[in-house]
Amino acid sequence: NATDLASRTDFAADVAAVAHQRDREAFTRLFDHFAPRLQAYLQRLGSDPALAEEIAQETMVALWRKAALFDPAKSSVGTWLYRIARNRRIDR
């Protein structure tokens, strides 16, 4: 779907803006889109709501700190963030 591709490209551009300019507006767009989805995903995996929210927040902090490590050739932003969230849940 062209809309999906456009939003994936926008998300990748937002991650690049966070990585290179510490762009808070780009981060806010990413946070607003992904944090609630990550929280719901974590709850579906069995985390209670408070833990799911905490791990979702930690995942978004990881995005802020490690945005430069994101490689759009390897995965979408969503795949990258869901993997971080899943790994953090396992670590708990």
N, C-alpha and C positions, 0 to 999 in steps of 0.2 A: 504494500500500500504506500503510495507516495507521501501521504501525511505522516505515517509512521517513520519513513526514511527521513523526512524533513525534521521531525522532532528528535530523532536519534542524532542527526547531524548537529542540530542546535544544542543538544545536551553535550555532545563532544566539544563543541565550540565553547560552551559554558565551562566545562572542566578545564580546557586550555586557558581560558581567561582567569580562572581561579589559580591555576598553576603559575602563570606568567605575570599576571598583574595583581594577584590577590583580590580579584574583582568580587566585591561583596554582593552586588546585584545579581551576578551570575550564580553565586553560591545560593542566594535566596531563592532563585528560580529552581535550582536543583533540589534544595531542601524542601520547598513547598510541593514539588512533584513527587519526590522519592520517599521522604520521611514517613508519610502516612502509609504508603504502599509497603515499605519495609516493615513497619510496625504490624500491619495486618498479616503479612507473610510470616513473621516470627510467631504471631499468635496462632496461625494455622499449623505451625510446626510444634505447638504445644507450650510456648512461653506464656506466662501470665501477662496481663496488660502492662503492668509496671516494668517488668523485665524487658518486654518487647519494646517499650518506649525507650528504656535506657540503652538497649543495644542499637536501636535505630539512631539515637543521638550519637552514640559512639561511632557508628558507621559513617555518619555525616561529618563528624570531626576528622575521621580518617581521610575522607575525601578532601577536606580542607588542607590537611597536612601533607597528603601524599598524591595530590592531583597530578603532579609531574610524572608519576609512575604509570598513569593511565595510558594505555596504548589502544587507540581506536581500531587499529588493524587486527588486534587480537580478540576484542569483544566490544559489545555495546556498553554504554555507561551503566545501564540497568543490570546487565549480567555481572559486571564488575562489582557493583554495590551489593547485589544480592549475595554474591560469593563472600564478600567481606562480612556481611551480616550473618550468614550461615556459619562461617568460621568462628566468629565471635561468640555465637550461641554455643557452638561445640566446645569452645574454650571454657565457657562457664560451667 
